[in-house]
């Protein structure tokens, strides 16, 4: 499990007029800082995503913007992962941002979004899922941390199929077994060929699968 670090960035009256970021003062070794994956967001959004770590903004400070820095510590340090994983993670924010934007446009309305990543390394899959959930949440979507689960028999059958056939069938089975309903959207992000360095993605809505990339 990854270590979650959440810091509240307090607005101070400094000459530059910028919020004080405590990050440079936290890690005495710069190499340690490079082994954290961080994203900056509003305190309100950070509270929604991590209510146990960040409090809700105070009403009396409603006119002041406050931000939070949400970081996860990399399980492996820079240079220790396989080259493919490093390439995927280096462009993760951009690629997942594009996927989430396309998916969000295809699933308008008040849907509950579920995200799962299918990747050989579990720690990389977790990073992909978290990045996609964060992107959707920042777009104002209702995001769940739960993922649909199929029966064991379905999983055996799907495991014998080619990905281009398996994911559409899985989508149909999710809907048929009521793992997903009419008000749910499922975004799947995956590596289809282990030799690739590009993520693929598909959207499941009402039992219909649509490839996004």
Secondary structure as GFF3:
##gff-version 3
##sequence-region A 1 213
A	DSSP	beta_strand	4	9	.	.	.	ID=ss1
A	DSSP	alpha_helix	23	26	.	.	.	ID=ss2
A	DSSP	alpha_helix	30	33	.	.	.	ID=ss3
A	DSSP	beta_strand	36	42	.	.	.	ID=ss4
A	DSSP	alpha_helix	43	49	.	.	.	ID=ss5
A	DSSP	three_ten_helix	59	61	.	.	.	ID=ss6
A	DSSP	beta_strand	67	73	.	.	.	ID=ss7
A	DSSP	alpha_helix	83	90	.	.	.	ID=ss8
A	DSSP	alpha_helix	92	106	.	.	.	ID=ss9
A	DSSP	beta_strand	112	118	.	.	.	ID=ss10
A	DSSP	alpha_helix	122	138	.	.	.	ID=ss11
A	DSSP	beta_strand	142	143	.	.	.	ID=ss12
A	DSSP	alpha_helix	152	159	.	.	.	ID=ss13
A	DSSP	alpha_helix	163	176	.	.	.	ID=ss14
A	DSSP	beta_strand	184	190	.	.	.	ID=ss15
A	DSSP	beta_strand	200	205	.	.	.	ID=ss16
A	DSSP	beta_strand	208	211	.	.	.	ID=ss17
###
